Amino acid sequence: MPESAVPLSGSPESTGSPSRLRSPGLRHAADLALRIIGGVLAVVGAAVTAVLELILATLRVDGVLIGLSALLAVLANVALSWFAPRAVGRRWALVLPAAVWFVLMVVAAGGTSEGDVLLAGNNWVGLAMIFAGSVAFAVMGFRLIMAPPSALNRR
């Protein structure tokens, strides 16, 4: 049969798909690898968005602080809260991005021994960002807890 021809039957021999992909051990290993990669992506996404939010917390237009980082915190944390449990396949995976985000915010709000801070106490945008981002994770976590078990598997 020429390479461009499409076989009519759905058997593995005619479709050219290797039979080794049908072995349960390899399928389980591939599934586990994809779940781990999904968890790592959720953690990296949380770190990247937290740093971006911290950078934007001091953004000013004509000398006035704008709350772009608070909006970004809500949108990014909702997206990460949706992505992590579905990528990992477990409800507890929501903790992965949430923990990374919270730790970075605590480190940013705390000062160094020299007195340097990333988020000053008088920066209303930084405070709003921490509050809004925390509430976003809390609401998404609550929704995940209250959802029926089959809701996680829907795509």
C-alpha positions as CSV (number, residue, x, y, z in Angstrom):
1,M,0.0,0.0,0.0
2,P,1.4,3.4,-0.9
3,E,2.3,5.7,2.0
4,S,-0.3,8.3,1.1
5,A,-3.1,5.8,1.1
6,V,-5.3,5.7,4.2
7,P,-6.2,2.2,5.5
8,L,-9.9,1.4,5.9
9,S,-9.6,-0.9,8.9
10,G,-8.8,0.3,12.4
11,S,-6.3,-2.5,13.3
12,P,-3.0,-1.5,14.8
13,E,-1.2,-3.3,11.9
14,S,-2.9,-1.3,9.3
15,T,-2.7,2.1,11.0
16,G,1.0,1.8,11.6
17,S,0.7,2.5,15.3
18,P,3.2,0.5,17.3
19,S,1.8,-2.2,19.5
20,R,4.1,-1.3,22.4
21,L,2.0,1.8,23.0
22,R,-0.8,-0.6,24.0
23,S,1.2,-2.1,26.9
24,P,-0.2,-1.1,30.3
25,G,3.2,-0.5,31.8
26,L,4.3,2.0,29.1
27,R,0.9,3.7,29.1
28,H,1.2,4.1,32.9
29,A,4.7,5.5,32.7
30,A,3.7,8.0,30.0
31,D,0.7,9.1,32.0
32,L,2.8,9.5,35.1
33,A,5.4,11.5,33.1
34,L,2.7,13.8,31.7
35,R,1.3,14.3,35.2
36,I,4.7,15.3,36.6
37,I,5.3,17.6,33.7
38,G,1.9,19.2,34.3
39,G,2.7,19.8,38.0
40,V,6.1,21.3,37.1
41,L,4.4,23.6,34.6
42,A,1.9,24.7,37.3
43,V,4.7,25.5,39.7
44,V,6.8,27.4,37.1
45,G,3.7,29.2,35.9
46,A,3.0,30.3,39.5
47,A,6.6,31.5,40.0
48,V,6.6,33.4,36.7
49,T,3.3,35.1,37.2
50,A,4.1,36.0,40.9
51,V,7.3,37.7,39.7
52,L,5.5,39.5,36.9
53,E,2.8,40.7,39.4
54,L,5.5,41.9,41.8
55,I,7.2,43.9,39.0
56,L,3.8,45.4,37.9
57,A,2.9,46.3,41.5
58,T,4.8,49.5,41.3
59,L,3.5,50.4,37.8
60,R,2.5,54.1,37.6
61,V,0.8,56.2,35.0
62,D,1.3,59.9,35.4
63,G,2.6,59.3,38.9
64,V,-0.5,57.3,40.0
65,L,-0.4,53.6,40.9
66,I,-2.6,51.5,38.8
67,G,-3.9,48.1,39.9
68,L,-2.9,46.0,37.0
69,S,-1.0,43.5,39.1
70,A,-4.1,42.8,41.2
71,L,-6.1,42.0,38.1
72,L,-3.3,39.8,36.8
73,A,-3.1,38.0,40.1
74,V,-6.8,37.1,40.0
75,L,-6.7,36.0,36.3
76,A,-3.4,34.0,36.6
77,N,-4.4,32.3,39.9
78,V,-7.7,31.3,38.6
79,A,-6.0,29.8,35.5
80,L,-3.4,28.0,37.6
81,S,-6.1,26.7,39.9
82,W,-7.9,25.3,37.0
83,F,-4.9,23.9,35.2
84,A,-3.0,22.2,38.1
85,P,-5.6,19.6,39.2
86,R,-6.5,18.8,35.6
87,A,-2.9,18.4,34.5
88,V,-1.9,16.3,37.6
89,G,-5.2,14.5,37.9
90,R,-5.5,15.0,41.6
91,R,-7.4,17.7,43.6
92,W,-4.5,18.3,45.9
93,A,-2.5,19.6,43.0
94,L,-4.1,23.0,43.4
95,V,-1.7,23.4,46.4
96,L,1.4,23.3,44.1
97,P,0.9,26.7,42.4
98,A,-0.8,28.2,45.5
99,A,2.1,27.4,47.8
100,V,4.7,28.8,45.4
101,W,2.7,31.9,44.9
102,F,2.1,32.5,48.6
103,V,5.8,31.8,49.5
104,L,7.0,34.4,46.9
105,M,4.5,37.0,48.2
106,V,5.6,36.5,51.8
107,V,9.3,36.7,50.7
108,A,8.5,39.9,48.7
109,A,6.6,41.5,51.6
110,G,9.3,40.7,54.1
111,G,12.3,43.0,54.2
112,T,16.0,42.2,54.1
113,S,18.4,43.0,56.9
114,E,19.3,46.2,55.1
115,G,15.6,47.2,55.0
116,D,14.9,46.5,51.3
117,V,11.4,45.3,50.4
118,L,9.7,44.4,47.1
119,L,6.2,45.3,48.4
120,A,6.0,48.3,50.7
121,G,3.3,48.5,53.2
122,N,2.1,51.8,51.8
123,N,1.6,50.4,48.3
124,W,-2.1,49.7,48.0
125,V,-1.7,47.8,44.8
126,G,0.6,45.3,46.5
127,L,-1.8,44.8,49.3
128,A,-4.7,44.4,46.9
129,M,-2.7,42.0,44.8
130,I,-1.9,39.7,47.8
131,F,-5.5,39.9,48.9
132,A,-7.1,39.3,45.5
133,G,-4.7,36.5,44.6
134,S,-5.3,34.7,47.9
135,V,-9.0,35.0,47.5
136,A,-8.8,33.6,43.9
137,F,-6.9,30.5,45.2
138,A,-9.3,30.1,48.1
139,V,-12.5,30.4,45.9
140,M,-11.1,28.0,43.3
141,G,-10.1,25.6,46.1
142,F,-13.5,25.7,47.6
143,R,-15.1,25.1,44.2
144,L,-12.8,22.1,43.6
145,I,-13.7,20.7,47.0
146,M,-17.4,21.1,46.5
147,A,-17.4,19.7,42.9
148,P,-18.4,16.1,42.4
149,P,-15.4,13.7,41.9
150,S,-16.2,13.2,38.2
151,A,-16.0,17.0,37.5
152,L,-12.2,16.8,37.5
153,N,-12.1,14.4,34.6
154,R,-14.4,16.4,32.3
155,R,-12.5,18.1,29.5
